[in-house]
Amino acid sequence: MKAFTISSAVALLAAAAHAAPAQVALSRAASAPALAPAQGMIMSTTITVSYGTLASEATIRFEGADPDAYFDEEFPLSGKSTQIQNRLSVSHIKGASGAKCVFHGVDGSVTHTEGDRTVDVGPPQTQLSGSCKPL
């Protein structure tokens, strides 16, 4: 995330505040107190804008039953289906922050992830394809 700040100062001329007393009296409500003319009032405004780069891919972790058996795969956030070449029998899928995805297994499983949560694949099976979109 990146941020930048824009600052500006505006000086109002004292001449604009020297209205005739009749004009001041006409512009205020009957119950409002009289306002003293401003003498060179300075206004300052600061705007902070934060921005970041939108991710174009989601990195998904596919985990086997053995904690040491896993692989990571990149999926475009376009919603386009992507083939998965790794034949590990997958027990869990860890999603990516900012993405919602769906994966299709060799035995017919359909597994949905949303954000960076880990979800179970039941029953464990090789995943054939997946697709992701931004949250």
Secondary structure, 3 states (H helix, E strand, C coil): CEEEEEEEEEECCHHHHCCCHHHHHHHCCCCCCCCCCCCCCEEEEEEEEEECCCCCEEEEEEECCCCCCEEEEEEECCCCCEECCCCCCEEEEECCCCEEEEEEECCCCEEEEECCCEEEEEEEECEEEEEEEEC
